[in-house]
Amino acid sequence: MPPELVYEDEEMLALYSPGASDYTLVTFGGLATRPEPGRFWAQPAVERLELDALGFVAKRENWYPTASMRRAALALAGIGRGRRLGYGHGMGAFAALKHGRRLGLQRALAVSPPASIDPGATPWDRRFRGHFSAALHPDMWLHRRDLAEWSAAICDPWGPAEAGHGPLLAAAGARLVAAPFLQGQSIFLLGQPQVLRQALELVWARDAAGLRGLLRGRRSRSARWHQTLAAVARRHRHEAWAAALEARAAALEGKNRRLVKSLAPKEA
C-alpha cells in the first residue's frame, strides 16, 4: 500500500505508511529532501523493516517552523501507534528534537543536529545562516521542554561546526553519541536497514553506550570514515598515517564492491 498524504500546509506535508511494528517511526526529511508523490525520507529502510511510519517532508529549507508543526501535531494526533520514535538528519534531526514533545515522541534519534541556526545563538556556524528566518522561528532554540522523553544526538566532537553544538545539545537534555571525524556524514553509518534496526532498538532501550559501540564498529568497516581520517592526517602532515588510512579505505571499497557483485542476481 503506498503512503497516504495525511497532512499538508504551505511549509510541509506528512505521509503515513502503515507497518507491522508496535511503534511509529516519525521521520523528518533533511535539506535535500523535497516532496515527491508517495515518498518520504528513510522510506526504503522503513519498507525493508516493515515499520509503521509517519514521514514529514519540508517544501523548502524552512527548518520545520513551529507554527506548522503545531498545526500538524493537532491534525495527526490519532495517526499511527501510541509509541513514537523520531528520526532525522541535519535539518530533520533538529526537527526531531525541537518538536519531539509536541508530536508525542517518547524517543528520538537525531543525526548531526545543530542546536540552532540562529546567527545570534550559534555565531561560529555559518553553514545555514541564509536559511534563518525570525518570522518562521521566533524561538529557534532547543529547550528541555521541547525534547522527547529520551533523545540521542549523534555528532562529531572534532568537526569544526558540530563540536560547538554538542554542549548546547547536552544542555537541552540530549544524550550525546560521538561519531568522530565524520563531519556531518554520520548518517552513512546507519545506511543499512539492519543497522538502523539495531540503532532504533538501542534508542528505545535508552542505551547510549550501546549506540556508541554500534557506530564504532561501523566506522571500523567504513571506507568513507578512513578517507575522512586520512584527509585530517594529511592536513596535519602525518603522511605515513594518511597513506595507511587511504590503503585501508581502498581495501574496504574493494571488499564492498565484491560483496555487492556477489549479491547481484545471476543471469539465467
DAKAUR-V273832 format. One record per backbone hydrogen bond with DSSP energy under -0.5 kcal/mol. NH is the residue of the N-H (numbers start at 1). CO is the residue of the C=O. If there is no record, write none. Layout:
[[NH/CO] [NH/CO]]
This chain:
[[4/16] [6/4] [6/14] [7/14] [9/12] [13/57] [14/7] [15/55] [16/4] [17/53] [18/16] [20/50] [21/50] [24/83] [25/23] [25/52] [26/24] [26/85] [27/25] [27/54] [28/87] [29/56] [33/30] [36/39] [39/36] [43/40] [46/42] [47/43] [48/44] [49/45] [50/46] [50/47] [51/46] [52/23] [53/17] [54/25] [55/15] [56/27] [56/54] [57/13] [59/11] [62/60] [66/136] [69/65] [70/66] [71/67] [72/68] [73/69] [74/70] [75/71] [76/72] [77/74] [79/76] [85/24] [86/107] [87/26] [88/109] [89/28] [90/111] [92/89] [94/90] [95/91] [96/92] [97/93] [98/94] [99/95] [100/97] [101/146] [103/99] [104/101] [105/100] [106/84] [107/84] [108/150] [109/86] [110/108] [110/152] [111/88] [111/109] [112/110] [112/154] [121/118] [122/118] [125/122] [126/124] [129/126] [131/128] [132/128] [132/129] [137/133] [140/137] [141/139] [143/141] [146/143] [147/143] [149/105] [150/106] [152/108] [153/175] [154/110] [154/152] [155/153] [155/177] [157/155] [159/156] [163/159] [164/161] [165/161] [165/162] [166/162] [167/163] [168/164] [169/165] [170/166] [171/167] [172/168] [173/170] [174/169] [175/151] [176/174] [177/153] [179/155] [182/179] [185/182] [188/185] [189/186] [190/187] [191/188] [195/192] [196/192] [197/193] [198/194] [199/195] [200/196] [201/197] [202/198] [203/199] [204/200] [205/201] [206/203] [207/202] [208/206] [211/207] [212/208] [213/209] [214/210] [215/211] [216/212] [217/213] [218/214] [219/215] [220/216] [221/217] [221/218] [222/219] [223/221] [226/222] [227/223] [228/224] [229/225] [230/226] [231/227] [232/228] [233/229] [234/230] [235/231] [236/232] [237/234] [238/233] [239/237] [242/238] [243/239] [244/240] [245/241] [246/242] [247/243] [248/244] [249/245] [250/246] [251/247] [252/248] [253/249] [254/250] [255/251] [256/252] [257/253] [258/254] [259/255] [260/256] [261/257] [262/258] [263/259] [264/260] [264/261]]
